[in-house]
């Protein structure tokens, strides 16, 4: 038995050290320190993109659950993610028009949402509270969402992580899905730290954001006037449910450590997540002649510092370039069938300032994903006022982040979005009055939403008049870029740099080829897929060719060889990149009566 006379003091000292270490660990985030456990969280596990992951959904009465999917009500299940088991997880179907479109295919391949804390507060998957499992509907390529999120992330945009997962239900094959990080607390902490700001998902039609989406939108009403789809509220978020079973059971083996090519370890991407253009001098390469198919452009002498290569005449200060009305049938005019013909979202989801009343922005504040006070609302409204008036842009917009977002967004031609007629499918992030955009839902990108548009139109879609319908002033979050020559030049610089390093380098072709080879065996055995394996092969090859031709056109637009506005292209059609051999329909598109082209 120890009789050391200092034993009491030693024990007290050890206890104090333990308490101090515990306090430091718990409060590490407040001091900018991320605990090791947080660093080794979900990002390097489920969202390791080097492999297809597995998720087994275990549920006693799966068929009964499928029968009620269109109600979007949560039910309890167990999930096994890469051999790691979690009990008492909430699962429900998700989507908007696609939710009701599933039955038209004659199967039950719904998209799902897994909510780990649905029944137990604080329960997560290695720090992640929600996972979306996208069914890849209307996308024969299986890659539209995946590719866009990878482009956004590589560009440095705060974008959801994603990876492919092969789902089984009670051990039986169900299909290849895309797992997408939920844009909620885990996402915010990962991208902005523990002291993050406010998050909103503006939407006036209950499409794509929260529980019950799609219940107030009918495709039969498509021809109705914009006011038909006014601010009519949003269903209440899911109530906290108390399951009889509690606790997360780690029943399987720990998942195997990510392979050599994890998202954190990849070094050969042109834009690593740690890499930023801010502060770097961006040189503007030009092309000496219109790029022909399969050729990489010559790279002439670089412009001098501060000098920009030739480009179409810029608008005068304060002027926003317009787009003339196009003839019927080209996918941009006012005729029915073209989503650019009318805008269904209200002014608040377009981020247009109207007045100082909170009720004037219900479609923003009712769709808040974080708790917001009246002071938070006042601050955001003031930022929207300045945005609509073009004032103090540097203080109310995260300029770098928003320009990077629109570079990728405008490249992929997604009109089921803020720049389209629906004006939805984006998140708005705000802190201290400064706003930015977070990408969401790109299964109808690459021209899939424009049923009357042909491939050549989408390949050459003008980068300097990217709003469907042509009215830049109706989208103030992008209009400021083209209202000031300094911001326009910055947009062109980022676009040029991205095109050169992402496409001209050969990185894109290798990446998309590798992804296709990785998922092909899972597509082939997918029992619930929406297309045949042959259609997948055609669609994925078409997507690759579309992107290469799109890069060729954008390169030409940025150098001045191809007009970068709709008006200019209408006057110089001979300069456009030829995409007559492509069929947008081969990639999959929204079923609105449009056929393949």
C-alpha positions, 0 to 999 in steps of 0.5 A: 500500500502506498504511503507516499505523503504527496499522494493526495496532491498528485491525485488532485493534480491529475484530476485537474489536468483531466478536467482541463483536457476534457473542457478543452476538447468540448470547447475546441471548436470555439478556439478554432481547433477541430478535434481528431474525431471530427477530422476523421468523420463522414467526409473520408468514409461514405464520401470517399469517391474512389469506390461504390459504397454499400447501404443495406436498409433493414425494414420489417414491412418495406412494401407497406412503406413504399405504398405510403411514400408519396406522403413523405412521412418518416418511418423507422428502419435500420441501415448498414453503411459499409458494414457499420450498423445504425438502428432507429433511423428515420427514412422517407421518400423525397423529391418534387415532381420526380416523386410522382413521376416514379410511378409512371415508370412502373416501379417504386424506385423513389429517392429517399432521405435518411435522418439519423436524429429523427427519433434520437436527438444528437444522433449522427453518422460520424457527424452527419445528420442527414443523407439524401439517396437520389434515385437518378431519375431522368438521367440516363448518364447516372452522372449529372448530379455527381459530375456537377457537385464534383465540379463545384467542389473542385472549383472551391464552392461550398457544395454537398459531398456525394458518392455512389452507393449500391442499395440493398433492402433486407439483403436484396438488390435494390439499385445504384443511387447517389448519396448526397450530404444533407445541407444542414448542421453538419454541412455548415460546420464542415464548410463554415466552422462552428460559428456558422451563419444562417441557411435558407432554401427559398422556394415558393412552390414547395419543390425540393426543400423540405418535407411535403414538397411537390404537394402544391405544384401540378405540372398540368398547371404549367401554362398558368400565369406566374401568380398562380404559384404565389407564396402559399406556405410550406408544410411543417417540418417533421415532428420529433418522434420518440422510438421505443428503441434507442441508442446507436448499435455498432453491430458490424465491423468498422468500415474499411479505411478509405482507399488511397484516393480519398477526397482529402488525399487526391492531389491531381485534381486541378482545384483541390479543396484547399486551393483557392484562386484568391490572391493569385494572378490569373492569366488569361489564355486566348485561342488563335482560332475556332477550336475544332473537335478533338483539338486543344487550342494553341496558346499564344503569348499571354496578356500583360498584367492587367490586360484582358484578351478581346471579348464582346463589347461590354455594357456601359456602367450600370447597364445590364445586357439584355437578350432579344426575344427569340423566334418560336421553337428555339427553346428561349422564346415566350412560347409554351414548352420553353421554361424560359418563357415564364417565371413561376417563383415569386420575387422573394425567391428571386432575391428581389427586394420589395419592402422591409416587411418580413411577410414579404419574404415568407418564401425565404424565412418560412424555409429557413434551415437554421433558427433566425431572429427578427434581427436576422431577418432585418439584416437579410432584407437590408442586404437584399435591398442593397443587392437589388439596387446594386449597392455595396456589393463587396459588403453584401455578397461573398464575391469570390464564392458567388462568381465561382458558383455561377461559373460552374452553374452556367457551364452545366446549363441547368434551368431547373434552378435560380437562373431558370423559370422555376427559381428554386433548387438553391440554398442561400447562406448569409452571415453578417449580411454577406450572402452566397449560394449553395448548389442543389439538384442537378439531375436535369442539368446539361439541357435536360430541363429544356425540352425544345432546345437542341444540342447546339443551342445548349452547347453554345449557351451564352455565358454572358446572358445565362438567365433563361428568358433573358431578363438578367435584372430579374435575378439580382444575385447574378445581375451584379456580375454583368452590371460592373465591368470589374466583376465581369472580368473576374467572372471571365478570368475564373471561367477561363482558368477553369476551362483550361485546367479542367478540360484542356488539361485532359483531367475531365476526360480521365475523370469521367472515364474512370467514374463510368468504369467504376459504376458500370457493373452496378448499373448493369445489375441495377434491378430498378434502373429507369433506363437500359444498360445500353441507354446508360452507355449512350447517355454517358458517352453523350455527356462526355462529348457534350462537356467537351464541346461545351468547353470548346464553345465557352473557350471561344466565347471568352476569347471573343471568337464566339459571341457570349450573348444571345443577341450576338449569337443570333447575329453570328450563327456561323461561329457556333460550335457544331453539335448536330451529332449530339442528342440531348435526349440520350442523356435523359430529360424532363418528360414534358412532351419533348422528344429526343433531339 
